Amino acid sequence: MFRKQKIVIFCDSEFWHGKKYLEGERFKANADFWETKIKRNIERDKEVNEKLKSEEWIVLRFLGQEIKKDISSVIEQIRMILG
């Protein structure tokens, strides 16, 4: 979080933030529990984004694999926002 610039950066995991779920992958074990849990996480991410944006924060979210695959791009995006 960069308070002075009003920038917040989230580094999220694909599992907990529902990337594969949104792509159609379903849970094999304890499906009701996991589906409810992941749907709520996705909903909460949207709520947090909306709240922060309504307070004029810049919100950046990166997924773990995105960071691992191309850290240079992630750094460049952050650098561009920071100015």
N, C-alpha and C positions, 0 to 999 in steps of 0.2 A: 504494500500500500504506500502510495506517495501522496501524503496528505496535502502538501503545499500545492501540488499540481492537480489534485483530486483525480488520481488514477488508482485503480485497484486491479491487481492481476491475480487470476485464479489459475492454478495448475491442477487440473482435474484428472481423475482416472476414468478410463473408458467404462469399466464395469460399474462403478458406483454412480456415474452420471449418465448411464443408459445408452451409450453409443451403439453397442451391438443390439440392444433391445429395440432401439428406434430403427435399426436396419433389418428388423424382422426375426432376430434370433430369440428363441424362447427357452425358458428354464426347464430342465428335465426333472429336477428334484425340488420339492417344496415350492412349486411354481406359484401358488397363490401368494405366499409370503413374499417371495422375491419380486414378483410383478408389482405388488402393492408398494414395496419398499423402493424400487427403482422409479416407478411412476411418481411417487412423492418426491424423490430427489430431483427429478427433472422439473417438476412443478416448483419446488423450492428454488432451484437455480433461476427459473424465469422470474419468480417473485423478487428474489434478491437483485437480479439485473434491473428490473423495472424500478424498484425502490431506489437503488443507487443512481440510476439514470435520471430519475425524477429530482434527485438532489444534485444534479449536474456533475456526477462523477463519470469518468470514462472507464468502461469495464472491458477488460481483456480476459478472455478465457482460452486456455490452451490445454489440449489433452496430452496425457503422458507419452503416447506413441508419437504424436506430432512433435513433441519436444525432442524425444530420442532420435527421430528420423531426420529432423532438420533444425537443429538448435540455432544455427546461424540465421535462419529465417525468423524464428521466434525472437531472437535478440534484436534483429533489425526492426521488426514490428514495434517492439518496446522502445527501441532507440528513437524511431520516428515519432512515436507518441510523446515521448519525453522532450523531444526537440533538441 
